[in-house]
Amino acid sequence: MSSCLRNLRRDALPPHRADGAGAGKAGPRSSTLILAVTAGLALFVLVARALAALLAGA
């Protein structure tokens, strides 16, 4: 089990570059983008539901 987790962790890490090419140019990882999109969608849904409840009560 621990070797499986170690392999998953090793695969998740981006490769290290010794020559420094692309240093400082790395964009956000795909998991970060997915998390940001999910959080944004959840916030949008909450705001839409709050506005709908506000308009329904008016």
C-alpha positions as CSV (number, residue, x, y, z in Angstrom):
1,M,0.0,0.0,0.0
2,S,2.7,2.5,0.9
3,S,4.6,1.8,-2.3
4,C,1.4,2.4,-4.3
5,L,1.0,5.8,-2.6
6,R,4.6,6.6,-3.1
7,N,4.3,5.9,-6.8
8,L,1.2,8.0,-7.0
9,R,2.9,10.9,-5.3
10,R,5.9,10.6,-7.5
11,D,3.7,10.6,-10.6
12,A,1.8,13.7,-9.4
13,L,5.0,15.8,-9.0
14,P,6.1,17.8,-12.0
15,P,9.5,16.8,-13.5
16,H,12.4,18.9,-12.2
17,R,14.4,20.7,-14.8
18,A,18.1,21.2,-14.1
19,D,18.7,23.8,-16.8
20,G,16.2,26.2,-15.4
21,A,14.2,26.4,-18.6
22,G,10.8,27.7,-17.9
23,A,11.6,28.7,-14.4
24,G,8.9,31.0,-13.1
25,K,6.7,30.3,-16.1
26,A,4.8,27.3,-14.6
27,G,1.1,27.8,-14.8
28,P,-1.4,26.5,-12.2
29,R,-1.8,22.7,-12.2
30,S,-4.9,21.2,-13.6
31,S,-6.2,20.2,-10.2
32,T,-5.9,23.8,-9.1
33,L,-7.9,24.9,-12.1
34,I,-10.6,22.3,-11.5
35,L,-10.8,23.3,-7.8
36,A,-11.1,27.0,-8.8
37,V,-13.8,26.3,-11.4
38,T,-15.8,24.1,-8.9
39,A,-15.6,26.8,-6.2
40,G,-16.6,29.5,-8.7
41,L,-19.6,27.4,-9.9
42,A,-20.7,26.8,-6.3
43,L,-20.5,30.5,-5.5
44,F,-22.4,31.3,-8.6
45,V,-25.2,28.8,-7.7
46,L,-25.4,30.2,-4.2
47,V,-25.7,33.8,-5.4
48,A,-28.3,32.8,-8.0
49,R,-30.4,31.0,-5.3
50,A,-30.1,33.9,-3.0
51,L,-31.3,36.3,-5.7
52,A,-34.1,33.9,-6.6
53,A,-35.3,33.7,-3.0
54,L,-35.0,37.5,-2.7
55,L,-37.1,38.1,-5.8
56,A,-39.6,35.4,-4.8
57,G,-40.1,37.1,-1.4
58,A,-40.6,40.6,-2.9
